[in-house]
Amino acid sequence: MALLHGGQLQHVAKQYNIPSSDWIDVSTGIAPVSYPIPNIPLSVWQQLPQQNPELISAAQQYYQCTQLMITNGSQAIIKALPALYRQKNAECQDVYLPSRGYKEHAHAWINAGYNLHFYQEFLPEITEILPNSVLVIINPNNPTGQFFNGQVIAQYQERLKHLNGLLVLDEAFIDVIPGNQSYCSQIENSHSLVLRSFGKFFGLAGIRIGFLVANSYWCAAFKELLGPWQINGPAQLIAQHALQDTTWQATQKNSLKQLRIAQEYMLKQVFPQTILRDINGCNLFLTLSFHQQDTAKKLYHLLCQQGVYCRLSDEQDTLRFGITTEELLERLALACRQACQQLT
Ligand SMILES: Cc1ncc(COP(=O)(O)O)c(C=O)c1O
């Protein structure tokens, strides 16, 4: 069965009978301001997508790595990996995953028949990891915002290599973590790989671009599996420009940081400490947890009734707000205030 995600505005608008143009959609962690679309020559629309060396080199520069593969969103790799890994390591049965985290990972591994072991706050005890197993780390985690530093990850990479296992690092939101904290430059062998999502930081999830940073074994295996023309030509050109544009990237990082600070401040002002337990996240989303189990669900409905669409967690006990623009913050604040007053 398909999983539920944010970004289903049409469906939610219909459910609450409010035209989709009237909503504030903060249901995803996609940046509210997107990279400006450059001019796209007609030939790029007309021709079949071709290998674009300028895009590859821009991506190698941006992700600080030598080997990578462009994909139709990192989701394409998440879905295909379990079956491909079985071909590489027929002994593998066990996969460690965060219990709260982007659920498509668990979905893909369980559908392929692996045994799942969940961890949350702490990574599984390093000495207890089973031989041939897979460890998935979402860094920072969506929706908890939890982040593991490079030193910790290096220990697990070493351990998994020793155990003939695999480390999968999903860095979909790492672009907004201050300092260069990505693990892309440290992938050494076929026992680890990194997934990078283009759409979130650049605000262009609709063009479906992602990257696999891995050694040549994995890049070749995925290329063979996924076949030609995975990524359309216009999307490749847009990504090339965006990845080359370091000035825009710096502005985007700074503005997301300012917007997150303002939004977090607003949320803390609106929801009293008697209701709100904590806010966690990163500069692309904020996740609110509450003292009472049913608060998130009630607030979700109260906000939807006012045309504000956030993401109610699958566990129904937290709310995740994507970062919104300065222009919409006031309206978001009003809706949150009203929802808070209506809570019974
Ligand atoms: C943690 C995480 N990883 C990967 C993805 C997939 O993103 P994409 O396929 O757009 O790269 C998502 C989407 O929300 C996500 O939250």
PDBQT file of the ligand as one rigid body, heavy atoms in Angstrom, charges set to zero:
ROOT
HETATM    1  C1  LIG A 401      14.478  11.927   4.363  1.00  0.00    +0.000 C 
HETATM    2  C2  LIG A 401      14.042  11.861   2.930  1.00  0.00    +0.000 A 
HETATM    3  N1  LIG A 401      14.783  11.182   2.051  1.00  0.00    +0.000 NA
HETATM    4  C3  LIG A 401      14.449  11.109   0.758  1.00  0.00    +0.000 A 
HETATM    5  C4  LIG A 401      13.308  11.704   0.276  1.00  0.00    +0.000 A 
HETATM    6  C5  LIG A 401      12.974  11.586  -1.183  1.00  0.00    +0.000 C 
HETATM    7  O1  LIG A 401      13.156  12.811  -1.826  1.00  0.00    +0.000 OA
HETATM    8  P1  LIG A 401      13.474  12.972  -3.367  1.00  0.00    +0.000 P 
HETATM    9  O2  LIG A 401      13.068  11.713  -4.061  1.00  0.00    +0.000 OA
HETATM   10  O3  LIG A 401      12.712  14.145  -3.795  1.00  0.00    +0.000 OA
HETATM   11  O4  LIG A 401      14.976  13.184  -3.479  1.00  0.00    +0.000 OA
HETATM   12  C6  LIG A 401      12.481  12.412   1.159  1.00  0.00    +0.000 A 
HETATM   13  C7  LIG A 401      11.241  13.063   0.703  1.00  0.00    +0.000 C 
HETATM   14  O5  LIG A 401      10.532  13.703   1.408  1.00  0.00    +0.000 OA
HETATM   15  C8  LIG A 401      12.868  12.492   2.529  1.00  0.00    +0.000 A 
HETATM   16  O6  LIG A 401      12.129  13.168   3.424  1.00  0.00    +0.000 OA
ENDROOT
TORSDOF 0
